[in-house]
Amino acid sequence: MDQISKALDDLLDQRLLGIRRGIEKESLRATPNGDLALTPHPLALGSALTHPHITTDFSESQVELITGVHQDIGSCLDELTRLQQVTLLALDDEMLWASSMPCGLPADDAIPIGQYGTSNVGRSKSVYRLGLGHRYGRRMQTISGIHYNWSFPGVSSADYLGLIRNFRRHAFLLLVLFGASPAVCKTFVAGRTHQLQALNQYTMFLPHATSLRMGRLGYQSDAQASLAVSYNTLEGYVGSLQEAMLRSYAPYEVIGLREPNGEYRQLATSLLQIENEFYGTIRPKRVIQPGERALHALRERGVEYVEVRLMDLDPFEMVGINAPTMRFLDVFLVHCLTAPSAADTPAEIAALARNQHLVAERGREPGLMLERGARQVSLASWAAELIGELQPIAQRLDAAHGTTEYSLAVQSATTALAQPDSLPSARVLEAVKAQPNGSFVAFVRAQSKHIRQSMLAMPFPADLDRKYAEMARASLQEQRDLEATDRLPFDTYLQQYLSPSRIAA
């Protein structure tokens, strides 16, 4: 605590006020019956390739809303709310699925891949997604979540990497507090090996699960399990991902690079097609220039912010997250930044993966033990220790902002840990069981309809309507311009884009 307090004393309130954050929210488009919508991305929303705030993720049916960078939590949530309103206004009778775990899904090959037009960059985005589908299955890619992008002023790349190492050690606390995916529709696991129990003929679950999305059924990969990516140095992180993009992987060679007709099946047969394929609970990030590779940007200009990737959509919240959760994340991330951060090791990296799976699948189980160094500790005692270290940080943020909201967020977390039935994962499970047929889809369908109706009933200023309509028109024109000015054959474009020289600083 002394080291943490001293580090906090070195932070001026002005720097605490300089924290910036933004949100990326993924949501499936669903029909009124709770099935995946198979319609194209609505033209009224503009181009999914070039729109700065409304795009798609893996699937054509998976909307991604991207806020700008905000100093104020309230303004960030306001923008996310407006983006969600704009999207719902363009969806006719469709809705945005309120859970991270997907709605009723069709056969795997019927899930539509995101389409981005005929430009080289647009085609490459679709081929990358085809590759993900071949490698991991399309169902897994329909899992959605919230990414919390966060920066702190005057922080070096080494400081951000220290934050990331601590975040990975302590991320179990976020899974317990905010995990909201303890159950799934039976269609999601059809034909797959899994550890889930049948709640009934419609729903699979685990009784103490917090976030199946972050467990073995979620964004996990046996292939990537061989990557013990270290965050001790920026060059080491970049180098390990670069090596994975150069290392041929036999099962992906079997998939093949092209179809018999010459169309691409994936971008490459390497362990990673591109750097974004690497799954992680948090990433070091840097805004990239047009055509630039993400790893080159990191090598050239260093870490600019971190992307927190483990947050489930909270189906009880209109936009999937609320202000107290964001305040807790701010406190948690400042703690990760200021606490001593030892170098990671391959043994610790493996232990952290085991902890993540345990907490995702059994996080509310009384007496659950986790690995901490060479010893086993109870989740409850480790969580209580962390909460104690968060309190002075919350007080410091309160003082900087002239509020008590940060301390209240930490206090709420303490209460929730003492009352596990109040945790989002427990509330979701109870709500599913309360459905007449115990259906996960029925619960989320009802929540999604309620959110849709509530948001459509909210006023939407005419000036904002014009602003977003113009943004959509401009994005469509930008896509047309890209398609008209492409000069390189697609094969040549890919060869140049995927060249290792594009990553070198």
Secondary structure by P-SEA (a helix, b strand, c coil): caaaaaaaaaccaaaaaaccbbbbbbbbbbcccccccccccccccccccccccccccccccbbbbbbcccccaaaaaaaaaaaaaaaaaacccccccccccccccccccccccccccccaaaaaaaaaaaaaaaacccccccbbbbbbbbccccccaaaaaaaaaaaaacaaaaaaaccccccccccccccccccccccccccccccccccccccccccccccccccccccccaaaaaaaaaaaaacccaaaaaaccccccccccccccccccccccccccbbbbccccccccaaaaaacccccccccccccccccccccccaaaaaaaaaaaaaaaccccccccaaaaaaaaaaaaaaaccccccbbbbbcccbbbbaaaaaaaaaaaaaaaaaaaaaaaccaaaaaaaaaaaaaaacccccaaaaaaaaaaacccccaaaaaaaaaaaaaaaaaaccccaaaaaaaaaaaaaaaaaaaaaaaaccccaaaaaaaaaccccccc
